[in-house]
Amino acid sequence: MFDLPTANIGGPDLFVLEFGDIVAYFSPYTAALFVFALIFTVLVIVSRPERQVDIAFGGDAYYTKVVDPDLLRFQRFMAIACGLATLGAVVTGDVFNFTLFASMVGITNIGIVAAYRNRHVLNAAFQYGIVAMLATVPLFGGAAIVLAGTGTLSMWELFGGAMAVPLIAKAFLVLGVMGEGMAPFYIAKAEITRAQGAPFILMVHVSSLLLFLRVTEIVISM
């Protein structure tokens, strides 16, 4: 019933999962992204966070930091939610659902970072929050332009070039993902590495990478 157009750079569909008029699909490309995101999500669920060690500049002194267990539980919850949102983003066959999952990734990333009570980290999370909120405008605006220009948001109909998707819509989608994924706009990203809770904090970078890879497939295939 469903066959991806040959112009889709992700390859032919391997498995299709229908939710009413919403169809998620697994191609060799999306399946690889899904497995990668699933592995990191499972690691977040079963792992025990490491304790952060700070080294004094100009000497041999170092000290460890004790993290509030409640904060770690919150970070774990947000990291799992981020992983689930990333899983949905890499396999959805609907442009609007992709924008929803991308926004959820941005929200959960803020939660992962903001759980750590450090002035520099909280300042970085605040800056990222502003960028993420602004990024929702081009992100959802791109989906709206796709719908207005083609009459559909289904990737099954958009892929293959059968419908002319406005270039501005593609640019808006990429711009929105750049904001939600916090790179390369987010100049304070280095401050995030001060936040404790590895591997929770790694979900920020993993989700950002996978969102970029997925939106690349979407805009090239449309």
Secondary structure, 3 states (H helix, E strand, C coil): CCCCCCCCCCCCCCEEEEECCEEEEECHHHHHHHHHHHHHHHHHHHCCCCCCEEECCCCCCEEECCCCHHHHHHHHHHHHHHHHHHHHHHHCCEHHHHHHHHHHHHHHHHHHHHCCCCHHHHHHHHHHHHHHHHHHHHHHHHHHHHHHHHCCCEHHHHCCCCCCCCHHHHHHHHHHHHHHCCCCCCCCHHHHHHCCCCCCCHHHHHHHHHHHHHHHHHHHHC
